Amino acid sequence: MPAHILVTGSTRGIGAAIVEALAAKGARVVGHGRSDGPGVIGADLSQPVAADGLWDRALEALDGRVDVLVNNAGVFEGVAVDAPADEWQAAWSRTLQINLQASADLCRRAVLHFREREGGGRIVNIASRAAYRGDSPAHWHYAASKAGMVGMTKSIARGYAREEILAFAVCPGFVMTGMADDYLASRGGDKLLADIPLGRVAMPDEIASIATYLALEAPPSMTGAVLDANGASFVR
C-alpha cells in the first residue's frame, strides 16, 4: 500500500524536489502552494485558519488517510533592526505564522489523526542551519522560527514515540533555490561560498533525498533526529 503524504510548499525548490523523490518511490503525494493546481492544494499559510483548511482538503484528497506530513513551506524575508516598530512586528508576525505556527497547526492535526487511526505516522519538518547557527542581522525572526521548529520536532518525538508517531527535522544550509539565489546575490556569493568547506550550496535533490528517507525508510529508533545538510559550514 503506497504511503499517503502531504508536502507543503511543494511548487518549487526543495518542496518540488521532495514531491518528485517521493513519487519516484511510489508514494501518493498531495502538494501545497499559493493556489490550486494539478496535485496541489492552494492555501495562504499567512492566514491563521489556512493550515486547518489545508489539512482537511488534503485528507479528503487522500481518501481519509495521511501517513506522512512534510512541513516545507516557509518565507525568508528580511527586516532591519531599525525599521519602524509596526514594520518590525509585522515581519515577525508573518514569518512566525508561516514558518512556525502553520507548521505547528499541521503537526497538531497530524498527531490527532495518527492517534485516532492508531497506526502511527511520520512528520518531517524542514528547518534550517539558522536554528543552531543563527542568521543575518536582518533575519532574527527567520532563525527564531526555525529554532522553534526544531524544538517542536523534538517535543513531538519525545511525546508520542510510544504511539508510533515519529518526528524528524532536516536543517539545510543554503540550497540552490530561487530564495537562496536572491540571498547569495545580495550578500556577495563568493564570500558566502568561502564559508562552506564543500565549496558549494546544496542542491534541492540532496535535501529531498534526506526527507524521503525520513518519510519512508528511517528506522523508528531515529525519531527525534535532526539531520544537517550544510556542506560543513556549521558542524555541531
N, C-alpha and C positions, 0 to 999 in steps of 0.2 A: 504494500500500500504506500503510495507516494506521500511524502510529508507535505502538509499544507502550511504555507509560510506567508506572512505579511512582512513586506520590506518598505519602510518609509524612506522618502527622499530618493526614489528609485529612477528618476527620469534622466539623470546624468551622473558622470563621475563615478565615485565609489558605489553608490546605490545601483546604478545601471549595471556595473560590473558584477555586483553581488547577485542581482537577478539572473544575469546570464550564466554565472557559475552554478547557481542553484538549479536552474532549469536543465543545465547540462547533466546534472546528477539525477534528473528525473523528478525533482520536486515540483509541486504545483504552487505557483507563486502569484500573489496579488501585490502589485506595487502601489505606490502613492506619489502624487505630485500636486501641483497647484490646481490643476483642472483635470477633469475626467478624460480618459483616453483608452486605447486598447490595453486591457490588462492593468489599468491604472485608475485608482480612485482619487478624485480631487478633494483636497481638504486644506484649508488655511490654518496651519497649526499655531499661528499667532493669536487665534481666537480661542478663548478658554474652553468652549464646548466642542471644538473641532475634533479632538482626539477621540472622544467617546463616539462621535458620529462616524469617524473613520473605522473604528473597531467594529461597530455594528454592521457597517456596509461590507467590510472585509469578511466578517463571519458569514454573512449571507452569501457572498460570492464564493466562499469556500465550503458551502454546504453545511454550515454549522460547526465546522471544526477547524481550529487553528492549532498547529503543533509547535510552531516556532514564530517568535516575534523578533524582527531585526530592526532596532531603532537606529536609523542612519541620518534622518533629516536634521539639518542644522543650519545656522547662519553664522557668518564671521564678518561682523560689521563693527568698525572702529568707532570710538567716541573719545575725544580728547578730555584729559582730566580738567582742563579749564573751560570746557563747554558750559553753556548756560545750564542751570540746575534742571530745568524742565527737559532739555535735550539729553542730559546725562541720565536722568531717571527713566526717560522713555527708552533709551538704548538698553539700559539694564533690564527693564521690564520685558522688552521684546525678545532679547537674547535668552533670558532665563525662561520665558514662556515657551519658546520654540525648542530650545536645546535641552531643557531640563523638565519643565512642568509637563509638556505634552508627552515626553518620553515616560515620565512617571505615571501619567494617566493611562498610557497604553500598557505599561508594565502591570499596573493595578488590574486592568481588565484581563490581561493575560493570566495573571496569577489566579484571579477568581475563576476564570474559565478552566484553567488546568485543574484546579481543585474540584470544581463541580463535576467534571467528567472523570476524575480520579485516575487519569492516565499520565499525569505529569506533562512536562513540556519544557521548552528551552527559550531563553531570552538572550539575545546577543546585542549588546549596546556598543555602538561605535563612538568612542570618546576621543581623546587626543593626548598627545605628549604634553600639551599645555596643562593637563590635570596635575602633573607632577613637576614640570619644569617652569610653569608659568608662561606668560606670553608678553607681547609688547606693551608699552605704556598705554596704548590705545585699546587694549583688549583684556583689561582686568575681568570684565564680565564674561568673556568667552572662556577664559581659564577657569573661572569660578563655576560656570555651568558644566564644564567637562569634569572638574573635580567632583561636583555633585553627582554626576552620572556614575563615576567610578564608585563613590560611596554607596549609592543606591544599589548598584550591581552586587556589591559585596553583602549588603544587608539582605537582599533577596536570596542570595545563595545560602547564607547562614540561616535564614529564617524558614526556608521551605525545602531544603535538601531532602529531608525525610519523606517528603511527599513527591519526590522525583521531579521537582521543579528546579531546573538548573539555570544558572545565570553566569554569563561571561562578558568581558569587555575587551575591546581592542583599542589600543592607543597609538594611532599613526602619528608620525611627524608630518612634514609636508608631503602632499600627494599631488601628482600632476593632474589636477582637475582645473576647471575654469577659475574656481575660487583661489586655488593655490597659484595659478599663473598670474593673476592680478596682484597678489600679495608679493610674490617674488619680484615682479617688475617694479612695484612701488618701493621695495626695500633694497634694491640692488642685488640682483640674482647671484652674481659671482661671490659676493661677500657672504650671503646666506649659505650658498653651497659649500663654501670653505669650512663651514661649521659642521658639515656632515661627513664623517670619515668615509662613508661609502662613496661619496663624490656625486651623488645624485639624489633626487627625491624619489619616493616610492611611486610605483605605477598603480592605478586602480585595481588591476587584476591581482596584484600581490595582496592587497588588503582583502579583496574578495575571496581569495583562496583561504585566508585565515578565517574569515567569517563563515565560509561554507563548511570548513572543518568543524568549527564550534557548533554550527547549527545542526549538522548531520552525523558527525563521527566522533567527536571528542568524548572520551570516557567520562562517566558521571563523576568520578573522583576529581576531575578537573574543575568542577563547579566552583565559582568564585575567582577563577583565574583572570588576570588582566595581562594581555599579551601586547608587547611593544613592537612597533614596526617603524623605526625612525632612522635607520642607517647608522646606528650607534651614536647619534647626536645627543642622546640622553640615555645613559646606562645606569640602572638602579639595582 
